[in-house]
């Protein structure tokens, strides 16, 4: 089965080629069949390979498939090589399965759109590029996928290109992420220059062997890679593109801007975790970026009035959690939160899409309400997704992953406790804005009539994802609830049961004996963890309760809060995303445009313009000689002949 | 083959050529311009014949016959053009065809 690995990225890419070349001539039904079929087959193969990976792991815990040599420049010989280890397997499974469900959903959501087949072509290209990103065995191939998903993001944000605002949003996303990509490219150059390879396993080995902990080069490369991750994952300070990216169709927001592409930064850092371990400062920066981002974005999510923008800021905030986890070295926890987040956030976006369609493209939550009776399936699945986002204890996947992150942050000790505090505050914010969203959209009085309830193609993915968002967390159950560390044990194949996992076990007094180790937890470790969990649960419930109180029971409270002097200013500030757009506009965009305007007549322009002027002048002169007088033409011939003869005789 | 000095012959040819050229440049009636071109062609032919006689080679006469044929072709095309011109502008004045300019 491993030999089939190449078909996982190849199928969606083939689907893209078919749809791109023949999409105009195919019927809509055929276009949807090709698009969904390619993604579905890839998902099926990924699941089969995943099962085999669990049943009989490849020797060495990883499987590499060399397809062909890509190109060769000096010592740089990147191959088209796929590399499957626990980390890439988790990402592959999530990308293909969630991607397939979103393809199905798109059949319903994009029904009636004129560019139906083009949409599926882009979606397939995206899935293919994303799989290249996670399966690439060298950083060059990873970078190819990285830029590929960036391109698809651009194409899909601007999918409805007739509205210039969508085009502007697409350009913004492209340019802002390109800033991060440039940093990442420089990081790759630095890695290759210093270590002489970009093949991932060899690279990480050499990095660990060459650089001492805290060395300047390790820190520099780690920070540059972090720059790339920050751009792609919409973290501070490059987060401004993601809320605007909501201009794209909702399935795109679910697939690219929630579940998969924006978590590529998490994947990159997890993939190169060895380098980050060598650079404690860079790792600390990762945690800081995550903590600050999750708080800022959480506040912004609290006051957004567009349902998709609430979810966009929530996505930024949740990726902040993943960065926070990476920052304390809890690689597995970050990947786990990626997985659960992909489930529940894709679910939430698709639920929001169903609501938007049902209300005839209404996105303002102020004009929604009372929908729980009208859209029961959407309501229940949305509540499940929301509960998971808010980390409702025990029954949701989000609880397990978020709790794990908080516990790891607490365990990291020292200044990392601040990260834990930020995470806890973020949990409160998350519960608050999730509660606000659910209460305003589905409860209260009905404000807009339902015109088009979602069809089967849209309901089915919702139900499947709701199930995944519920049970997805049971793969890693903390010690206080019976300790079932399947996920971390599985990912130990990539992260090598790192220091933090050992610390995790040490804190429980457990003996880490890979597969069979029975946990002998001490009462002390349990008590601390249980207390912290209780605290997190209380904070979550408090957030939900407060949301219930001010957004449903006493609606006038929230209105009064929002119209009071301080509240008004603060909510306007948060609505604008902490003013980052205005700041960048004044600091970078406007000076740049002014500079470009100033430089409009630079030297090179003068050269080309001078050539054009010369040609125009010569044209004018020659045209003036064409008078239509035969005698003048004859005179011209005579003079020319005289000059020619004179030149022959005396020249 | 008593000797007409070649210089005299060449002077005659040059005079004919210049006369023809002057005709082309100053006449406005296209028929006369065509005739002037014929004179120039014959001046060139005379120069070839003279040169052939001077060196006792047949090439000069070959060239003259060639020029004759060419002149015949030129006149036929030229007269056809003159006819079209006359139909178009009801005049033989070359200035009347000035609309053909850049």
Interface residues (C-beta under 8 A of the other chain):
Chain A: X622 X623 X625 X626 X627 X628 X629 X630 X631 X634 X635 X638
Chain B: X21 X24 X25 X26 X28 X30 X33 X94 X95 X97 X98 X99 X100 X101 X102
